[in-house]
Amino acid sequence: MTKQIIHTVDAPQAIGTYSQAIRVSGGDTVYLSGQIGLDPISMQMENGIEAQIQQVFSNLKAVAKASGGSLNDIVKLNIFLTDLDNFALVNEIMASHFAQPYPARAAIGVKSLPRNALVEMDGVMVLQE
């Protein structure tokens, strides 16, 4: 198996021992690391759940683009929320960033996230030829 590390300055820099994304094998599968609502320039957390959700999608979009794809190439999206009452807002905002067919998805309630984020998302992307 070959691995290609994906990196872009348009998404927050890794704040731990991980890569923003990894492309494996034939180059068509990309594993996107979790993104929280950090602004990639200031590395500060956006204020409020709506701003964080928008920033997470912007960060995922930047990493997807650096991988040679787009949000619509994501086949599996995992969403981690510190308050599942915000799930309807995630759905609303997600609809403005994705086209059908939507990816498979999981929404998981968690006690806490890095940097006191309110939402984190990661995913698997399959690049189309």
C-alpha positions as CSV (number, residue, x, y, z in Angstrom):
1,M,0.0,0.0,0.0
2,T,1.3,3.4,-0.9
3,K,0.3,6.5,1.1
4,Q,0.3,10.1,-0.1
5,I,0.1,12.9,2.6
6,I,-2.3,15.7,1.7
7,H,-1.6,19.1,3.0
8,T,-3.0,22.6,2.4
9,V,-2.6,26.0,4.0
10,D,-6.3,26.6,3.3
11,A,-7.3,24.4,6.3
12,P,-6.0,24.5,9.8
13,Q,-2.6,23.0,10.3
14,A,-2.4,19.7,12.2
15,I,-2.3,20.3,16.0
16,G,-1.1,16.8,16.8
17,T,0.4,13.7,15.3
18,Y,-1.7,13.4,12.2
19,S,-2.0,14.5,8.6
20,Q,-4.9,16.6,7.1
21,A,-5.6,13.6,4.8
22,I,-4.0,10.5,3.4
23,R,-4.5,9.1,-0.1
24,V,-4.0,5.4,-0.3
25,S,-3.3,2.6,-2.8
26,G,-4.4,3.4,-6.4
27,G,-4.9,7.0,-5.4
28,D,-8.7,7.1,-5.5
29,T,-9.5,6.7,-1.7
30,V,-8.7,9.6,0.6
31,Y,-9.2,9.5,4.4
32,L,-9.9,13.0,5.7
33,S,-8.9,13.8,9.3
34,G,-11.3,15.4,11.7
35,Q,-11.8,19.1,11.2
36,I,-13.1,21.4,13.9
37,G,-14.2,25.1,13.5
38,L,-10.7,26.6,13.5
39,D,-10.0,29.4,11.2
40,P,-6.9,28.3,9.1
41,I,-5.3,31.8,9.2
42,S,-5.7,32.8,12.9
43,M,-6.0,29.2,14.2
44,Q,-8.7,30.5,16.5
45,M,-12.0,28.8,17.1
46,E,-15.1,30.3,15.5
47,N,-17.7,31.6,17.9
48,G,-21.0,29.7,18.1
49,I,-22.2,26.4,16.6
50,E,-23.4,27.8,13.3
51,A,-20.1,29.5,12.6
52,Q,-18.2,26.4,13.6
53,I,-20.3,24.1,11.4
54,Q,-19.7,26.5,8.4
55,Q,-15.9,26.6,9.2
56,V,-15.8,22.8,9.4
57,F,-17.3,22.4,6.0
58,S,-14.9,25.1,4.6
59,N,-12.0,23.2,6.1
60,L,-13.2,19.8,4.7
61,K,-13.7,21.5,1.3
62,A,-10.1,22.8,1.3
63,V,-8.6,19.4,2.2
64,A,-10.9,17.7,-0.4
65,K,-9.7,20.2,-3.0
66,A,-6.0,19.7,-2.1
67,S,-6.7,15.9,-2.6
68,G,-8.0,16.5,-6.1
69,G,-11.7,16.3,-5.2
70,S,-14.7,18.1,-3.7
71,L,-17.2,17.6,-0.9
72,N,-19.3,15.7,-3.3
73,D,-16.6,13.0,-3.5
74,I,-17.1,12.2,0.2
75,V,-18.8,8.8,0.5
76,K,-18.8,8.6,4.3
77,L,-19.1,11.5,6.7
78,N,-18.8,11.2,10.5
79,I,-20.2,14.1,12.6
80,F,-19.3,14.5,16.3
81,L,-21.5,16.9,18.3
82,T,-21.2,17.9,21.9
83,D,-25.0,18.7,21.8
84,L,-27.2,16.5,19.5
85,D,-29.8,19.3,19.6
86,N,-27.6,20.9,17.0
87,F,-28.1,18.1,14.5
88,A,-31.0,19.8,12.7
89,L,-28.7,22.8,12.1
90,V,-26.0,20.5,10.8
91,N,-28.5,19.0,8.3
92,E,-29.6,22.5,7.2
93,I,-26.1,23.7,6.6
94,M,-24.9,20.4,5.1
95,A,-27.6,20.7,2.4
96,S,-26.0,23.9,1.2
97,H,-22.6,22.2,0.8
98,F,-23.5,18.9,-0.8
99,A,-25.5,17.7,-3.8
100,Q,-27.4,14.4,-4.0
101,P,-26.6,11.6,-3.7
102,Y,-25.6,12.6,-0.2
103,P,-22.8,10.6,1.6
104,A,-23.4,7.8,4.1
105,R,-23.2,9.5,7.5
106,A,-23.1,9.0,11.2
107,A,-23.9,11.6,13.9
108,I,-22.4,10.9,17.3
109,G,-22.9,12.7,20.5
110,V,-19.7,13.2,22.5
111,K,-18.8,14.7,25.8
112,S,-16.1,17.0,24.5
113,L,-13.9,17.8,21.5
114,P,-10.4,19.3,21.0
115,R,-10.1,23.0,21.8
116,N,-13.6,23.0,23.2
117,A,-15.1,22.7,19.7
118,L,-18.8,22.1,19.5
119,V,-18.6,20.0,16.3
120,E,-16.0,17.9,14.4
121,M,-16.3,16.0,11.1
122,D,-14.1,13.5,9.3
123,G,-14.7,11.4,6.3
124,V,-13.7,9.1,3.5
125,M,-13.6,10.4,-0.1
126,V,-13.4,8.4,-3.3
127,L,-12.1,10.3,-6.2
128,Q,-13.8,9.9,-9.5
129,E,-11.9,9.4,-12.8
